[in-house]
């Protein structure tokens, strides 16, 4: 991948639950580590999430066999409670 224009990814889902509950489970580190994995061979042993404009998130992802791992991180640009989250 070159150093040209950044790639923008948009993820959207419709979930049949109260927005407050979904927001909590999506944004709190103790919940992020339970759902954030690329496949059954991966897991997230730790997560940090400062959910505010200018706040940073860091989610550690590791292969369950210990062969590799990386930190997925970024900074939030827009956070509107129970409505919108946009990283920079």
CORPE-V391769 format. One record per backbone hydrogen bond with DSSP energy under -1.0 kcal/mol. CO is the residue of the C=O (numbers start at 1). NH is the residue of the N-H. Records with the same first field share a line. If there is no record, write none. Layout:
BEGIN
CO=NH  NH
END
This chain:
BEGIN
15=17
18=22
19=23
20=24
21=25
22=26
23=27
24=28
28=31  32
29=33
31=34  35
32=36
35=37
39=42
41=64
43=62
46=60
48=58
49=51
50=52
52=55
55=76
56=50
57=74
58=48
59=72
61=70
62=43
63=66
68=63
70=61
72=59
74=57
75=88
76=54
78=86
80=83  84
84=80
86=77  78
END
